[in-house]
Amino acid sequence: MPAALTDPRTVARVFRVVAVAEAVTWVLLLAGMFVKWVLKTSEVGVQLAGPVHGAVFVVYVAVALLAWRVLRWTPQTAVLALAASVPPLCTVWFERWAQRTGRLPAQETRTPSAG
């Protein structure tokens, strides 16, 4: 396994990015479904956002399982992370909760360089 995949800060950073991406693609898919089913004007939004959301969903599940191992989450935390991928926008809620409760290592703070 590459070293980056075992570094807790790297895994936490990737988890944060993927959690937000999963939520954004959910919103895009919901917008596409609104256009398709409510406005009844086009299926393009669903045709584009559906596969993208599906791919990001699979990546989120894989990263959540990796985080479970690398960050040493309890089984309950892992199940909550996985369950958060089903309702729209809950991956962001889970990410914020995990950060607040110490389940995700703190984000690195960068100091401005002199120059």
Residue frames as a rotation matrix with the C-alpha (Angstrom) as fourth column:
MET 1
0.588 0.809 0.000 0.00
0.809 -0.588 0.000 0.00
0.000 0.000 -1.000 0.00
PRO 2
-0.048 -0.620 0.784 1.50
0.492 -0.697 -0.521 3.40
0.869 0.361 0.339 -0.94
ALA 3
-0.711 -0.359 -0.605 2.63
0.696 -0.231 -0.680 5.49
0.104 -0.904 0.414 2.02
ALA 4
-0.882 0.401 0.249 0.16
-0.371 -0.915 0.158 8.29
0.291 0.047 0.955 1.21
LEU 5
-0.017 0.939 -0.344 -2.72
-0.314 0.322 0.893 5.85
0.949 0.123 0.289 1.68
THR 6
0.158 0.037 -0.987 -1.57
0.790 0.594 0.149 5.09
0.592 -0.803 0.065 5.21
ASP 7
-0.886 -0.462 0.042 -0.93
0.368 -0.754 -0.544 8.68
0.283 -0.467 0.838 6.30
PRO 8
-0.254 0.866 -0.431 -3.86
0.907 0.058 -0.417 9.79
-0.337 -0.496 -0.800 8.51
ARG 9
-0.248 0.155 -0.956 -3.67
-0.011 -0.987 -0.158 13.46
-0.969 -0.028 0.247 7.46
THR 10
-0.898 -0.095 -0.430 -3.67
-0.423 -0.082 0.902 12.54
-0.121 0.992 0.033 3.77
VAL 11
-0.733 0.673 -0.094 -6.59
0.618 0.718 0.320 10.14
0.283 0.177 -0.943 4.20
ALA 12
-0.165 0.680 -0.715 -8.50
0.707 -0.424 -0.566 12.77
-0.688 -0.599 -0.411 6.18
ARG 13
-0.517 -0.087 -0.852 -7.84
-0.351 -0.886 0.303 15.40
-0.781 0.456 0.427 3.48
VAL 14
-0.955 0.169 -0.243 -8.99
-0.164 0.382 0.909 13.06
0.246 0.908 -0.338 0.71
PHE 15
-0.535 0.802 -0.265 -12.06
0.844 0.494 -0.208 12.09
-0.036 -0.335 -0.941 2.75
ARG 16
-0.250 0.433 -0.866 -13.03
0.258 -0.832 -0.490 15.76
-0.933 -0.346 0.097 3.16
VAL 17
-0.709 -0.086 -0.700 -12.71
-0.575 -0.504 0.645 16.46
-0.408 0.859 0.308 -0.57
VAL 18
-0.903 0.361 -0.233 -14.66
0.109 0.718 0.688 13.35
0.415 0.596 -0.688 -1.58
ALA 19
-0.475 0.761 -0.443 -17.39
0.790 0.146 -0.596 14.00
-0.388 -0.632 -0.670 1.03
VAL 20
-0.253 0.351 -0.902 -17.99
-0.183 -0.933 -0.311 17.47
-0.950 0.086 0.300 -0.41
ALA 21
-0.820 -0.089 -0.565 -17.82
-0.569 0.022 0.822 16.17
-0.061 0.996 -0.069 -3.99
GLU 22
-0.825 0.559 -0.087 -20.41
0.548 0.827 0.124 13.51
0.142 0.055 -0.988 -3.16
ALA 23
-0.203 0.764 -0.613 -22.75
0.573 -0.415 -0.707 16.17
-0.794 -0.495 -0.353 -1.78
VAL 24
-0.411 -0.001 -0.911 -22.24
-0.523 -0.819 0.237 18.46
-0.746 0.574 0.336 -4.79
THR 25
-0.935 0.060 -0.350 -22.95
-0.284 0.468 0.837 15.66
0.214 0.882 -0.421 -7.26
TRP 26
-0.588 0.791 -0.166 -26.08
0.766 0.479 -0.429 14.77
-0.260 -0.379 -0.888 -5.24
VAL 27
-0.137 0.522 -0.842 -27.31
0.058 -0.844 -0.533 18.35
-0.989 -0.122 0.086 -5.67
LEU 28
-0.648 -0.158 -0.745 -26.60
-0.689 -0.296 0.662 18.22
-0.325 0.942 0.083 -9.41
LEU 29
-0.938 0.327 -0.117 -28.46
0.246 0.864 0.439 14.93
0.245 0.383 -0.891 -9.72
LEU 30
-0.346 0.847 -0.404 -31.42
0.717 -0.039 -0.696 16.30
-0.606 -0.530 -0.593 -7.75
ALA 31
-0.259 0.206 -0.944 -31.49
-0.408 -0.909 -0.086 19.36
-0.876 0.362 0.319 -10.02
GLY 32
-0.872 -0.107 -0.478 -31.43
-0.486 0.315 0.815 17.08
0.064 0.943 -0.326 -13.04
MET 33
-0.763 0.638 -0.108 -34.29
0.646 0.760 -0.073 15.02
0.036 -0.126 -0.991 -11.62
PHE 34
-0.234 0.673 -0.701 -36.28
0.277 -0.645 -0.712 18.20
-0.932 -0.362 -0.036 -10.94
VAL 35
-0.466 0.005 -0.885 -35.87
-0.729 -0.569 0.381 19.28
-0.501 0.822 0.269 -14.56
LYS 36
-0.940 0.055 -0.335 -36.75
-0.180 0.756 0.629 15.81
0.288 0.652 -0.701 -15.83
TRP 37
-0.659 0.668 -0.345 -39.72
0.723 0.690 -0.046 14.96
0.207 -0.279 -0.938 -13.59
VAL 38
-0.147 0.624 -0.768 -41.19
0.609 -0.555 -0.567 18.31
-0.779 -0.551 -0.298 -12.50
LEU 39
-0.179 0.024 -0.984 -40.44
-0.500 -0.863 0.070 20.64
-0.847 0.504 0.167 -15.40
LYS 40
0.359 0.307 0.881 -40.58
0.391 0.808 -0.441 17.74
-0.848 0.503 0.170 -17.87
THR 41
0.792 -0.085 -0.604 -38.22
-0.486 -0.686 -0.542 19.51
-0.368 0.723 -0.584 -20.23
SER 42
0.317 -0.776 -0.546 -34.99
-0.715 0.184 -0.675 17.51
0.624 0.604 -0.496 -20.45
GLU 43
0.994 -0.052 -0.097 -33.25
0.098 0.827 0.554 14.35
0.052 -0.560 0.827 -19.28
VAL 44
0.425 -0.898 0.117 -29.75
0.060 -0.101 -0.993 15.70
0.903 0.429 0.011 -19.92
GLY 45
0.112 -0.381 0.918 -29.15
-0.883 -0.461 -0.084 16.65
0.455 -0.801 -0.388 -16.28
VAL 46
0.665 0.183 0.724 -29.90
-0.561 0.762 0.322 13.12
-0.493 -0.621 0.610 -15.11
GLN 47
0.951 -0.309 0.029 -27.93
0.242 0.679 -0.693 11.59
0.195 0.666 0.720 -17.97
LEU 48
0.213 -0.918 0.335 -24.85
-0.120 -0.365 -0.923 13.65
0.970 0.157 -0.188 -17.04
ALA 49
-0.074 -0.243 0.967 -25.12
-0.918 -0.361 -0.161 13.92
0.389 -0.900 -0.196 -13.26
GLY 50
0.843 0.503 0.193 -26.26
-0.538 0.770 0.343 10.34
0.024 -0.393 0.919 -12.68
PRO 51
0.728 -0.612 -0.308 -23.06
0.430 0.759 -0.490 8.58
0.534 0.224 0.816 -13.77
VAL 52
-0.161 -0.799 0.580 -20.87
-0.155 -0.559 -0.814 11.27
0.975 -0.221 -0.033 -12.20
HIS 53
0.181 0.301 0.936 -22.68
-0.952 -0.187 0.244 10.96
0.248 -0.935 0.253 -8.88
GLY 54
0.974 0.204 -0.103 -22.50
-0.185 0.968 0.172 7.17
0.134 -0.149 0.980 -9.10
ALA 55
0.349 -0.923 -0.162 -18.73
0.404 0.304 -0.863 7.27
0.846 0.235 0.479 -9.61
VAL 56
-0.335 -0.456 0.824 -18.18
-0.494 -0.660 -0.566 9.76
0.802 -0.597 -0.004 -6.78
PHE 57
0.585 0.619 0.524 -20.44
-0.791 0.291 0.539 7.66
0.181 -0.729 0.660 -4.54
VAL 58
0.877 -0.309 -0.368 -18.27
0.270 0.950 -0.154 4.58
0.398 0.036 0.917 -5.16
VAL 59
-0.122 -0.960 0.253 -15.12
0.231 -0.275 -0.933 6.61
0.965 -0.055 0.255 -4.45
TYR 60
-0.013 0.188 0.982 -16.69
-0.825 -0.557 0.095 7.94
0.565 -0.809 0.163 -1.23
VAL 61
0.918 0.384 0.101 -17.47
-0.377 0.767 0.519 4.40
0.122 -0.514 0.849 -0.05
ALA 62
0.554 -0.783 -0.282 -13.91
0.537 0.595 -0.597 3.28
0.636 0.179 0.751 -0.84
VAL 63
-0.324 -0.695 0.642 -12.38
-0.081 -0.656 -0.750 6.28
0.943 -0.295 0.156 0.95
ALA 64
0.355 0.513 0.781 -14.70
-0.850 -0.169 0.498 5.80
0.388 -0.841 0.376 3.95
LEU 65
0.977 -0.033 -0.210 -13.54
0.089 0.960 0.266 2.18
0.192 -0.279 0.941 4.22
LEU 66
0.113 -0.991 0.065 -9.91
0.533 0.005 -0.846 3.31
0.839 0.130 0.529 3.93
ALA 67
-0.187 -0.120 0.975 -10.51
-0.551 -0.808 -0.206 5.97
0.813 -0.576 0.085 6.61
TRP 68
0.828 0.528 0.189 -12.05
-0.472 0.475 0.742 3.33
0.302 -0.704 0.643 8.87
ARG 69
0.732 -0.604 -0.315 -8.80
0.605 0.789 -0.106 1.38
0.312 -0.113 0.943 8.70
VAL 70
-0.155 -0.910 0.384 -6.24
0.575 -0.400 -0.714 4.19
0.803 0.110 0.585 8.68
LEU 71
-0.335 0.078 0.939 -7.98
-0.492 -0.864 -0.103 6.51
0.803 -0.497 0.328 11.14
ARG 72
-0.896 -0.073 -0.438 -9.00
0.244 0.744 -0.623 3.57
0.371 -0.665 -0.649 13.36
TRP 73
-0.401 0.852 0.337 -12.67
-0.821 -0.498 0.281 4.43
0.407 -0.164 0.898 13.42
THR 74
-0.607 0.361 0.708 -15.01
-0.322 0.703 -0.634 2.27
-0.727 -0.613 -0.310 15.44
PRO 75
-0.799 0.391 0.458 -17.40
0.599 0.585 0.547 0.09
-0.054 0.711 -0.701 13.45
GLN 76
0.187 0.920 -0.344 -20.21
0.822 -0.339 -0.457 2.47
-0.537 -0.198 -0.820 14.49
THR 77
0.028 -0.255 -0.966 -18.36
-0.220 -0.945 0.243 5.47
-0.975 0.206 -0.082 13.01
ALA 78
-0.914 -0.405 -0.007 -17.70
-0.120 0.254 0.960 3.57
-0.387 0.878 -0.281 9.80
VAL 79
-0.450 0.832 0.325 -21.35
0.885 0.465 0.035 2.55
-0.122 0.303 -0.945 9.48
LEU 80
0.354 0.564 -0.746 -22.40
0.466 -0.798 -0.383 6.17
-0.811 -0.212 -0.545 10.08
ALA 81
-0.416 -0.585 -0.696 -19.96
-0.382 -0.583 0.717 7.36
-0.825 0.564 0.019 7.39
LEU 82
-0.966 0.063 0.251 -21.37
0.242 0.564 0.790 4.82
-0.092 0.824 -0.560 4.94
ALA 83
-0.123 0.991 -0.048 -24.99
0.949 0.104 -0.298 5.58
-0.291 -0.082 -0.953 5.86
ALA 84
0.034 0.082 -0.996 -24.30
0.130 -0.988 -0.077 9.30
-0.991 -0.127 -0.045 5.36
SER 85
-0.887 -0.433 -0.157 -23.73
-0.100 -0.152 0.983 8.63
-0.450 0.888 0.091 1.68
VAL 86
-0.573 0.722 0.388 -27.39
0.819 0.526 0.230 7.77
-0.038 0.449 -0.893 1.09
PRO 87
0.532 0.801 -0.274 -29.38
0.756 -0.595 -0.272 10.92
-0.381 -0.062 -0.922 2.03
PRO 88
0.425 -0.358 0.832 -28.46
0.581 -0.597 -0.554 14.04
0.695 0.718 -0.046 0.07
LEU 89
0.307 -0.452 0.838 -25.79
-0.338 -0.874 -0.348 16.28
0.890 -0.176 -0.421 1.66
CYS 90
0.977 0.127 0.173 -25.26
-0.203 0.288 0.936 14.05
0.069 -0.949 0.307 4.71
THR 91
0.460 -0.881 -0.108 -21.64
0.809 0.466 -0.357 13.34
0.365 0.077 0.928 3.76
VAL 92
-0.190 -0.490 0.851 -20.86
0.050 -0.870 -0.490 16.98
0.981 -0.050 0.189 4.54
TRP 93
0.612 0.460 0.643 -22.69
-0.627 -0.213 0.749 16.69
0.482 -0.862 0.158 7.86
PHE 94
0.936 -0.284 -0.207 -20.70
0.346 0.843 0.412 13.55
0.057 -0.458 0.887 8.69
GLU 95
0.115 -0.956 0.271 -17.40
0.692 -0.119 -0.712 15.18
0.713 0.269 0.648 7.70
ARG 96
-0.049 -0.074 0.996 -18.09
-0.402 -0.911 -0.087 18.19
0.914 -0.405 0.015 9.94
TRP 97
0.841 0.416 0.347 -19.19
-0.489 0.309 0.816 15.94
0.232 -0.856 0.463 12.81
ALA 98
0.756 -0.612 -0.235 -16.12
0.614 0.786 -0.072 13.73
0.228 -0.090 0.969 12.43
GLN 99
-0.125 -0.788 0.603 -13.88
0.326 -0.607 -0.725 16.80
0.937 0.106 0.333 12.45
ARG 100
0.179 0.307 0.935 -15.61
-0.646 -0.680 0.347 18.24
0.742 -0.666 0.077 15.52
THR 101
0.894 0.280 0.350 -15.41
-0.448 0.554 0.701 14.98
0.002 -0.784 0.621 17.46
GLY 102
0.120 -0.971 0.209 -11.78
-0.843 0.012 0.538 14.24
-0.525 -0.240 -0.817 16.62
ARG 103
0.497 0.114 0.860 -12.45
0.162 0.962 -0.221 11.38
-0.852 0.249 0.460 14.21
LEU 104
0.728 -0.372 0.576 -10.72
0.586 -0.098 -0.805 13.28
0.356 0.923 0.147 11.40
PRO 105
-0.154 -0.842 -0.517 -7.29
0.936 -0.292 0.198 14.77
-0.317 -0.453 0.833 12.06
ALA 106
0.442 0.308 -0.843 -7.29
0.218 -0.948 -0.232 18.56
-0.870 -0.081 -0.486 12.05
GLN 107
0.850 -0.138 0.509 -6.65
0.487 -0.165 -0.858 20.28
0.202 0.977 -0.073 8.77
GLU 108
-0.137 -0.970 -0.200 -3.13
0.979 -0.163 0.121 21.56
-0.150 -0.180 0.972 8.35
THR 109
0.860 0.314 -0.403 -2.76
0.279 -0.949 -0.144 25.27
-0.427 0.011 -0.904 8.77
ARG 110
0.238 -0.782 0.576 -0.36
0.919 -0.010 -0.393 26.96
0.314 0.623 0.717 6.42
THR 111
0.292 -0.247 -0.924 1.73
0.483 -0.796 0.365 29.86
-0.826 -0.553 -0.113 7.52
PRO 112
0.998 0.066 0.013 2.26
0.045 -0.522 -0.852 32.61
-0.049 0.850 -0.524 4.99
SER 113
0.291 -0.951 0.104 5.74
0.954 0.297 0.041 32.60
-0.070 0.088 0.994 3.56
ALA 114
0.306 -0.304 -0.902 7.91
0.175 -0.914 0.367 35.65
-0.936 -0.270 -0.227 3.95
GLY 115
-0.246 -0.463 0.851 8.70
0.905 0.206 0.373 37.34
-0.348 0.862 0.368 0.75
